[in-house]
Amino acid sequence: MILRRDHLAAIVSHARETAPDECCGLIGGTSDATAQTIYRLRNVTPNAEQAYEAAPEELFVAQRQMRERGETLLAIYHSHPRAEDPTPSATDVRLAYYPAAAYLIVGLAGVEPVVKAFQISEQEQCWHQVEYEITD
């Protein structure tokens, strides 16, 4: 996946704005895995400090906008505000319903934010880190 520097900044900004709660959103892009649009979504789970659930109506609108723009779902992002070195939690793995999408997690507990990408298999209950590229 290829992200622009301003996309990454927008995701980190979203994470900082919602801390100590987790943020969540989608990344839509082209079939060659180039990110085009960041879709910020509201986290509506009752335990937002430890989990995320996108507001269903906002998720629906974002998915419709992706279709209208000819985008595909490249990634789902969320934050772990208390993590220095973010990795998927057991809940993240259990709720990873989009195996083709990457999952970006923003850790905010260190001196600088850390953003890592993962492929998560809910069916196999496993994950592995994947690389992404940042461009200007």
C-alpha positions in Angstrom: 0.0 0.0 0.0 1.2 3.5 -0.8 0.2 6.4 1.5 0.9 10.0 1.0 2.6 11.8 3.9 -0.5 14.0 4.4 -2.7 10.8 4.7 -0.5 9.5 7.4 -0.6 12.9 9.2 -4.4 12.9 9.0 -4.6 9.5 10.5 -2.2 10.4 13.4 -4.1 13.6 13.9 -7.4 11.7 14.2 -5.8 9.4 16.7 -4.5 12.3 18.8 -7.9 14.1 18.7 -9.8 11.1 20.1 -7.3 9.9 22.7 -7.7 8.4 25.2 -10.4 6.7 23.1 -9.5 4.7 20.0 -10.2 6.3 16.7 -11.2 4.4 13.5 -11.5 5.0 9.8 -11.1 3.6 6.3 -8.6 4.1 3.5 -9.9 4.0 0.0 -7.7 3.8 -3.1 -6.9 2.4 -6.4 -6.5 -1.2 -7.5 -2.7 -0.7 -7.5 -2.9 -0.1 -3.7 -2.4 3.7 -3.9 -4.4 5.5 -1.2 -6.7 8.2 -2.4 -9.1 9.1 0.4 -9.1 8.9 4.2 -12.6 8.3 5.7 -12.7 9.3 9.3 -15.4 7.4 11.2 -16.8 7.9 14.7 -16.1 5.2 17.3 -19.4 4.3 18.9 -18.4 1.4 21.1 -19.2 1.8 24.8 -15.7 0.9 25.8 -13.9 3.2 23.3 -10.7 3.3 25.4 -10.1 -0.3 24.6 -11.9 -1.1 21.3 -13.5 0.4 18.3 -16.7 0.0 16.3 -17.4 2.4 13.4 -20.8 4.2 13.5 -22.8 2.1 11.1 -24.4 5.0 9.2 -20.9 6.6 8.7 -19.5 3.3 7.5 -22.3 2.9 5.0 -21.7 6.5 3.7 -17.9 5.9 3.4 -18.5 2.6 1.5 -20.9 4.3 -0.9 -18.5 7.2 -1.5 -15.7 4.7 -2.3 -17.9 3.0 -4.9 -18.9 6.3 -6.4 -15.2 7.3 -6.6 -14.2 3.9 -8.1 -12.1 3.2 -5.0 -11.5 -0.1 -3.3 -11.1 -0.6 0.5 -7.3 -0.7 1.0 -7.1 -0.5 4.8 -9.0 0.0 8.1 -7.2 2.1 10.6 -7.6 2.6 14.4 -5.5 3.6 17.3 -4.1 2.1 20.5 -3.5 5.2 22.5 -1.6 3.5 25.3 0.7 1.4 23.0 4.3 2.4 22.1 4.6 -0.5 19.7 1.1 -1.3 18.4 0.1 -4.8 17.5 -3.4 -6.3 16.9 -5.2 -7.2 20.1 -7.2 -10.4 20.5 -10.4 -8.3 19.8 -8.8 -6.8 16.7 -8.2 -10.3 15.3 -11.6 -11.6 16.3 -13.3 -8.7 14.5 -11.1 -8.6 11.4 -13.9 -9.2 8.9 -12.1 -7.8 5.8 -9.2 -10.2 5.2 -8.2 -8.4 1.9 -7.7 -5.1 3.7 -4.6 -4.1 5.6 -5.1 -2.9 9.2 -3.2 0.1 10.3 -2.8 0.7 14.0 -1.5 4.0 15.5 0.4 3.7 18.8 0.5 7.0 20.7 2.3 6.1 24.0 5.9 6.7 22.8 7.7 10.0 22.2 6.5 9.9 18.6 3.5 8.1 17.2 4.1 4.7 15.6 2.0 3.5 12.7 2.2 -0.2 11.7 0.3 -2.2 9.1 -0.9 -5.8 9.4 -2.8 -8.5 7.5 -5.2 -10.1 9.9 -7.0 -13.4 9.4 -10.1 -13.6 11.6 -10.7 -17.1 10.2 -7.2 -18.4 11.1 -6.9 -16.2 14.2 -3.5 -14.8 13.3 -1.8 -11.7 12.0 1.5 -10.6 10.5 3.0 -7.2 9.9 3.2 -5.8 6.4 5.1 -2.9 4.9 3.6 0.2 3.4 5.2 3.0 1.5 5.0 6.8 2.3 5.3 9.3 -0.6 5.0 13.0 -0.8 
